[in-house]
């Protein structure tokens, strides 16, 4: 069964309908990149997948749990979905290590000692083992984002959501973060990535989804989407992105 | 249980026992209220004991008639209100028997007949009522002097300014804000003899009788005993002895103070015991109220940022009510209004009432800035915490609160200082804290400037210490 199933997803804020009926399935180990112009609803869509936004209509099923079902314990579902935000959202009052160990320890997934061991391994993976005791404010943007990835991974999630993870970074920091994400993809993590990094999408994605005007306009293999865009919207978008 | 839980339980237990003790002690003994500053009828002598004609008469009568009583010295206004709210059993405070008061109270036979006089500053040339036109006259609420002045106000066209306390009224005349005051003759002449820089410029106008009051229809037995006792002490000469003792002697002989004790240092060492007691009361009230207000404020703040509509609505309403109400009104409501509402002789000890007042008022202010502090934490923090699978309350406790409280620390320090200062307002319900202590000492020795300076310095010292402590905590947290 697919890891994520989205059926006829609608989301409105008052009279403004941001998502106008989306359908998508994401399989285990699949990396899906979502591209499209700003305001097309990509981030809102992603946030519906772990209930940070509550859909107005439609169904979201993650790891077999229907999020709209009142009986679903959203906290348990979220434990299995890691999320990485554009603005990192590290906890500024906690050290890097404490940021990573907070959730597993509070949720009694691991003892403090176990959690610290896992955290140090994860920091090693993202190349920041020397920053374990640093406070977030002393880190660069790229370092913060890699800590955020480690923090999400500490819960051993089955799915990772990335919401424009490199958009707030200085250009020279972007590569380090993308490298970590590539490594994750190579390990077989199921990932949904909202991004403007077309190079990353081409290289890493199993599938690319193009969204515009609150709808999925195209959905296919990277080479199909990038080389043979069908809709004028996508052709127009790619033109603009590539010319930049 | 965790440490803080133990602390809360102990605090509640302490409060509970307080209530219990408070109600038990009043079971058999009459509580009789009197004024704090109405020499020679009542005033605080050195060492904090009350003396005066009223006090001695009450004592003599109680001996004759074999009853026990507990004296409660509060302002005259508060004493009368508490009597009508059934918080005390009787009032003896140089209280005039008037027709209006008879509607609410039952009076004993008159124990003293007084006259009202007009007094002006020593160097003033005001001699006649006609010179008062357009000027301001100082009066003390609820006194015969005030009733008399009110009755001639239209005729002579003066303005009126009310005080709760004789000394403030005298001072207002002394410094020239008001041109004259009206006061009972024995009180005025006694004050002048003891150093008040005023002079009496009128004859005595009939001011009627002083009586001992109980609430209408209540404590008839006490009233009967008072009348019988009064008759007895008049018959055996005790009454005359008391009157002469106070009207013919100066204050020093009664209070034991000497001229050389009138220097700043002298006054301080002389009154250190009284001031210390008041200071202790202020500190006790401040610390307990700060703790309770902080707990309430945090609860209101958390409620205020909860998802949904119910929590924030409750929080806003509570904050709106208790922040919008003046502290003094709230204090009167809880101490006098609330027991009246419940009835059945329900009483709240003044200290508890004061504590609840401060908790609600300061708690509401605290709630407002706690809410603001939590709201000031970036939304992304809650989202990040929740996306990790942390439940709402865990996210609140581990992520939002530690950050919010850092933002709030300066507001907390500010609120602690305000709480300390606000304790002084509670003197209106008869709590003898630091400010009230000052009033009482001045009622005895009329050294307004030196005593207020002393009290001001003490407040500044505590506030400085409190600020240091808070800054130290702030450094530790950051």
Interface residues (C-beta under 8 A of the other chain):
Chain A: X50 X52 X75 X76 X78 X79 X80 X81 X82 X83 X85 X87 X89 X90 X91 X92 X93 X102 X103 X106 X107 X148 X151 X152 X155
Chain B: X378 X380 X381 X383 X384 X385 X386 X387 X388 X389 X390 X391 X394 X398 X399 X402 X403 X406
